[in-house]
Amino acid sequence: MSELIDRKSAARQSSDSEATRRQHGKGKLTAYERIELLLDKGSFTEIEALRRHRATGFGMERRRPDSDGVVTGWGTVLGRSVFVYAHDFRVFGGALGEAHAQKIHKLMDLAIAAGAPLVSLNDGAGARIQEGVTALAGYGGIFRRNTRASGVIPQISVMLGPCAGGAAYSPALTDFVFMVRGTAQMFITGPDVVRAVTGEDVTHDELGGAEVHGSKSGVSHFVYDDEEACLQDVRYLLSLLPDNNRQLPPTVPSADAPDRETPVLAEIVPDEPTRSYDVRAVIAEIVDDGEHLEVHADWAASVVCTLARLDGHTVGIVANQPARLAGVLDIVSSEKAARFVQFCDAFNIPIVSLVDVPGFLPGVRQEHDGIIRHGAKLLYAYCNATVPRVQVIMRKAYGGAYIVMDSRSIGADLSFAWPSNEIAVMGAEGAAEIVFRRDIAAADDPAAVRAARIAEYRSELMHPFHAAERGLVDDVIEPGQTRAVLCRALATLRAKHADAPARKHGNPPL
């Protein structure tokens, strides 16, 4: 009994106390400390704590620490089961070898079988060089299981240290990536290789730090200053998600009345279609207690994607952001929203679309970089989604962007519009220039005729009831009714069921 206690204690503490001091000196917690912050107190059950590698050569046979550099097990978050593995940087730098990989494979298989979320706490030096190809094969097994679990259980990657080479592809395959500034980096080839091949001189953080992936590459969904805040929001995210794709998201009692009026929305959103505002203020006014968890807050900012609750039920909100690029859809914002819609649909989260979009971003660069293909990703995601979908057109909705932002024509269950809505092929000014070009050119006073034709076009085709008269909008509502209307609509649609067509899978425009 004493030997068992000693071995387990040694595995938890690491036989190298100096390694723990170095870990703390870098501002990083140990694997066990991270797990304790993530899970409910006292709920962690560890498995394979005494696993050891069996590699030989390069002195490996003389160093066979328990755990082999990764801690695996399960516990609870707010009383619900969660599986977790955490690289232990104190042991082989958290590098992955055969035994290390097999522990992760076992845990992933258990998570899939149990139908519970999987969280990985990443802090490792990549493949264990001393074990060669068996280490690479270990990563292949992880990637295959990431793919198998995709859309079945929520997968969350938390980057708390280095993640280089092929190891970076596992987080990329998961649903959400969290990163901590200053300590977490992700890249396929490190600064030394980049410098040797391209001549570019770059630091680890400049190449693959949290700020880079949070604002430029879009690899990271959430960025934090410290591990404690990061792991707290992982817990919050898990509280919003179902355990698996066969369940609905958990509900919580809400003191925020579902029929609460929202008259301040009329003040937040200007009537003039060219005036800017922050759509986050609209979202905060609509959702329960003003609380929401924004995804990719600093990347592709012309669209806002966020998880929140309405009347205690989790919803995903996609909203155009007039405060950035006037709220246009471009390549990156289309990809961002498409991925979010796809996630919500996979895990039975209703989607609310708040629309105020002038169109797709024009330009040679956008066209040459494939705005058609990338914009089609968002279109495909919405068309393919079978969860309850409700659209609210707050102000302008022009051209193809109106269609793509979950219009009734592509399958929105319900569509509502504010009296300030303008739904049209394009703005009145541009339309008048095309439709009445000859009249304007031939007029004695072109400016007066142009103004008159703009007013005519707006009154004929862009008045707030035009779409409602044609059945493309279910109702025109006052801004102050928005929360109440959404809560009633989603309550009605909660039991929605839609059969998927008989096919292996679709072929989206990747």
Secondary structure, DSSP 8 states (H G I E B T S, - for coil): -HHHHHHHHHHHH-S-HHHHHHHHHTT---HHHHHHHHS-TT--EEE-TT------STTGGG---TTTTEEEEEEEETTEEEEEEEE-TTTGGG-B-HHHHHHHHHHHHHHHHHT--EEEEE---SB-GGGTHHHHHHHHHHHHHHHHHTTTS-EEEEE-SEEEGGGGHHHHHSSEEEEETTT-EEESS-HHHHHHHH-----HHHHHBHHHIIIII---SEEESSHHHHHHHHHHHHHHS-SSTTS-------SS-TT---TTHHHHS-SSTT----HHHHHHHHSGGG-EEEESTTSSTTEEEEEEEETTEEEEEEEE-TTTGGG-B-HHHHHHHHHHHHHHHHTT--EEEEEEE--B--SHHHHHTTHHHHHHHHHHHHHH--S-EEEEEEEEEEHHHHHHTT-GGGT-SEEEE-TT-EEESS-HHHHHHHHTHHHHHH-SSHHHHHHHHHHHHHHHHSSTTHHHHTTSSSEE--GGGHHHHHHHHHHHHTT------SSS------
